[in-house]
Amino acid sequence: MDAPVKIREATPADFDEIARLTLAAYRALSVWVGDDYAAELADVAGRAESGATVLVAEDGDGRLVGSVTLVLPPSPFFEWISGVDGDCGFRMLAVDPEAQGRGIGPALVDECLRRSRAAGRARMLIGSTPWMTTAHRIYQRVGFVRRPDLDQQWGPITGWDFVLDLTADAESGGSLPE
C-alpha cells in the first residue's frame, strides 16, 4: 500500500462519492452494468437504511478511495444468506480505479472480518462474478473457499459464492499477509 488508508463508517455526506466510485469500479471491469444494477450500486442510502454498515477507505488527503457494505443479519440486505445462525457477509467491494493496486481492497476486507468476529459471527459468505478475478485473489489469500454448491443465478449471470469459517480462522488472525 502506498500510504495508509483510514477505514471508517460512511456518513450521509459520503453517499454521493461512494456511489460515484462504486459505479466507476464496476464499470472498469469492462462488463456491462445494466440500469437496474447501476441504480442498486448507486443506492448507498438504501444500503445504510437497510441495517447494513457502509464502510469507506479514506486516503491521507481525506479522499474516499474505496467502499464496502458489511451485512450482519438481521439486515434484509443480505439476500443470499443461508439462514444459518452466525452467518454474515459483505457486498459491493469497490476501489476507485485511480487508486487500485494500493492495498485498499484488502484493507476493507480485513475490516469486515474484524467487525464480523467482534460481532460474534461464525461464517462469512460473499457473492462474486466470474470476471472479478482481482477480488477472488484477495478472498483466497484470506482463506475464503469457493463454494459452487451455493452459486446463484442472477438473470443471465451466475453468481459465484465464497465462504470463510471465521471461528477456525480467528486463531491465525484472519487478515491478509503484509
C-alpha positions as a printed Julia matrix, in Angstrom:
178×3 Matrix{Float64}:
   0.0     0.0     0.0
   1.41    3.42   -0.94
   0.1     5.25    2.1
  -2.13    4.03    4.9
  -5.83    4.44    4.5
  -8.31    5.08    7.24
 -11.35    2.78    7.28
 -14.45    4.29    8.85
 -18.23    4.12    8.67
 -19.72    6.24    5.93
 -21.84    9.26    6.69
 -24.67   10.58    4.52
 -22.27   13.27    3.29
 -20.19   10.45    1.71
 -23.02    8.73   -0.15
 -22.74   10.55   -3.5
 -18.98    9.95   -3.68
 -19.42    6.29   -2.71
 -21.99    5.91   -5.49
 -19.61    7.5    -7.99
 -16.6     5.39   -7.07
 -18.64    2.16   -6.87
 -20.08    2.68  -10.34
 -16.64    3.6   -11.68
 -15.08    0.46  -10.16
 -17.74   -1.86  -11.54
 -17.71   -0.26  -14.98
 -13.9    -0.52  -15.07
 -14.35   -4.3   -15.11
 -15.39   -3.84  -18.76
 -18.6    -5.66  -18.03
 -21.95   -4.23  -18.83
 -23.74   -2.89  -15.75
 -27.42   -2.6   -16.58
 -29.56    0.3   -15.44
 -31.24   -1.69  -12.64
 -27.95   -2.87  -11.14
 -26.35    0.55  -11.61
 -29.23    2.02   -9.6
 -28.68   -0.58   -6.87
 -24.93    0.12   -6.78
 -25.61    3.85   -6.51
 -28.24    3.48   -3.75
 -25.85    3.9    -0.84
 -28.56    5.43    1.37
 -30.75    2.38    0.79
 -27.94    0.06    1.91
 -27.32    2.12    5.02
 -31.04    2.3     5.84
 -31.36   -1.5     5.48
 -29.25   -2.01    8.6
 -26.07   -2.79    6.67
 -22.86   -0.93    7.54
 -21.32    1.03    4.69
 -17.58    1.41    5.22
 -15.23    3.73    3.36
 -11.49    3.89    2.86
 -10.11    7.39    3.03
  -6.6     8.26    1.86
  -4.22   10.61    3.68
  -5.73   13.59    1.85
  -9.25   12.73    3.05
 -10.33   11.48   -0.39
 -12.65    8.47   -0.48
 -10.9     5.72   -2.43
 -12.95    2.63   -1.62
 -16.09    1.26   -0.06
 -17.74   -1.97    1.01
 -21.09   -2.84    2.55
 -20.88   -5.15    5.58
 -24.04   -7.09    6.31
 -24.55   -8.5     9.76
 -28.02  -10.07    9.9
 -30.83   -9.42   10.57
 -30.41   -6.85    7.76
 -32.63   -7.83    4.83
 -29.89   -6.54    2.52
 -28.06   -9.87    2.62
 -30.49  -11.67    0.34
 -28.45  -14.8    -0.26
 -27.68  -15.6     3.37
 -28.05  -19.27    4.12
 -30.24  -18.79    7.14
 -27.64  -20.39    9.4
 -27.22  -18.55   12.67
 -23.89  -16.76   12.8
 -23.59  -16.02    9.07
 -22.7   -12.6     7.71
 -21.34  -11.18    4.5
 -20.24   -8.17    2.55
 -21.24   -6.75   -0.8
 -20.19   -4.16   -3.32
 -16.5    -4.06   -2.52
 -15.23   -1.24   -4.73
 -11.98    0.65   -5.09
 -11.76    3.77   -7.19
  -9.98    2.74  -10.43
  -7.47    5.58   -9.93
  -6.5     4.11   -6.52
  -6.4     0.39   -7.35
  -3.3    -1.62   -6.58
  -2.59    0.17   -3.3
  -4.0    -2.43   -0.89
  -7.31   -0.66   -0.34
  -9.5    -3.67   -1.21
  -7.63   -5.95    1.22
  -7.85   -3.29    3.95
 -11.63   -3.1     3.51
 -11.93   -6.9     3.6
  -9.81   -7.04    6.78
 -12.1    -4.51    8.45
 -15.16   -6.57    7.51
 -13.53   -9.65    9.04
 -12.56   -7.76   12.21
 -16.06   -6.36   12.72
 -17.73   -9.69   11.96
 -15.6   -11.54   14.5
 -16.23   -8.79   17.07
 -19.97   -9.28   16.47
 -19.57  -13.0    17.18
 -20.25  -14.17   13.62
 -19.08  -17.67   12.72
 -19.12  -17.68    8.93
 -18.86  -15.07    6.18
 -20.44  -15.6     2.78
 -19.74  -13.39   -0.21
 -21.02  -13.39   -3.74
 -18.97  -12.5    -6.78
 -18.95  -12.95  -10.52
 -16.56  -14.95  -12.7
 -14.8   -11.83  -14.03
 -13.95  -10.29  -10.63
 -10.61  -12.08  -10.59
  -8.74   -9.46   -8.53
 -11.35   -9.8    -5.78
 -11.08  -13.6    -5.96
  -7.35  -13.38   -5.28
  -7.99  -11.2    -2.22
 -10.63  -13.61   -0.91
  -8.47  -16.68   -1.44
  -5.46  -15.06    0.28
  -7.61  -14.56    3.38
  -8.87  -18.15    3.29
 -12.26  -17.92    1.59
 -13.19  -21.12   -0.23
 -15.16  -21.13   -3.47
 -18.47  -22.95   -2.96
 -20.1   -23.76   -6.33
 -22.9   -25.57   -4.46
 -24.05  -22.16   -3.16
 -23.86  -20.31   -6.52
 -26.93  -18.43   -7.65
 -28.3   -17.31  -10.95
 -28.83  -13.52  -11.2
 -30.59  -13.16  -14.53
 -28.01  -14.1   -17.17
 -25.15  -14.01  -14.64
 -24.01  -16.9   -12.47
 -23.08  -15.54   -9.06
 -20.1   -17.32   -7.51
 -20.13  -17.8    -3.75
 -17.18  -17.9    -1.37
 -17.25  -18.89    2.33
 -14.87  -18.28    5.24
 -15.15  -20.0     8.61
 -14.45  -17.09   10.96
 -14.03  -19.27   14.03
 -11.34  -21.51   12.53
  -9.51  -18.53   11.08
  -9.66  -16.47   14.29
  -6.6   -18.1    15.83
  -4.38  -17.06   12.92
  -5.7   -13.51   12.91
  -7.51  -13.97    9.61
  -6.02  -10.95    7.95
  -4.17  -10.68    4.75
  -0.42  -11.17    4.9
   1.62   -7.98    4.78
